[in-house]
């Protein structure tokens, strides 16, 4: 009996030791990049949102983190015991009423009212399909899969895989992806491999990532190859983040297996000689 008690205590202690501690929502030195795509194979279009933390402010007695956005008005975020609230700024086209953006306390089978920002805040019911974890850097983060008007993956300490402000995904025929997340000048892969890179998402705004209805580059991030989808190209050039050209090709399938992991810039020249630039992450 004594041995059974000791074994039980050991198992309980081991489980407690390996248990995942709550990872709070970031409040400083953090950047996000989100890409939203219109899913039309003949005429795809894209929009980009770059966001970063930019200090604190007090609104109605509550402390918020200011989220500055490149292409959109700022907004404000605050956290309370695993609940993350959002409030749009007064110059935003969306309703400025505070709403629950994330709930990292959800359990399997729970429901949550998911916000949709359509000039006024609207809500639809989302259901928790699964709870898992994902390796970000050296730490496992809680991952909550929610089905609703769109599938959304909440990632504790980051936001969601569909972007920081997932309510802004249009209702029909659109998808949105968080394509870059960084803290303290370190970019973290969000594909679950734990890779990290020097830099932050905001600094890449200066790279001319043009919206285009012709060229799509995937997969990105990638491990060993890139595919340039769309009409024929005249050529493609791959550069290091320091501006050194390391590849020139006319092929639309590019092997990257021999290159070190990191961040690259791909320049794609279309048949009409226009140039499109893409930031590529090699894992």
Helices and strands as residue ranges (DSSP letters): H 2-18, E 30-38, E 45-59, E 62-69, E 75-80, E 83-88, E 99-103, E 111-117, E 121-136, E 139-147, E 152-155, E 159-160, G 166-168, E 174-183, E 186-188, E 196-198, G 201-206, E 216-218, E 225-229, E 233-240, E 245-249, E 253-255, E 262-270, E 275-282
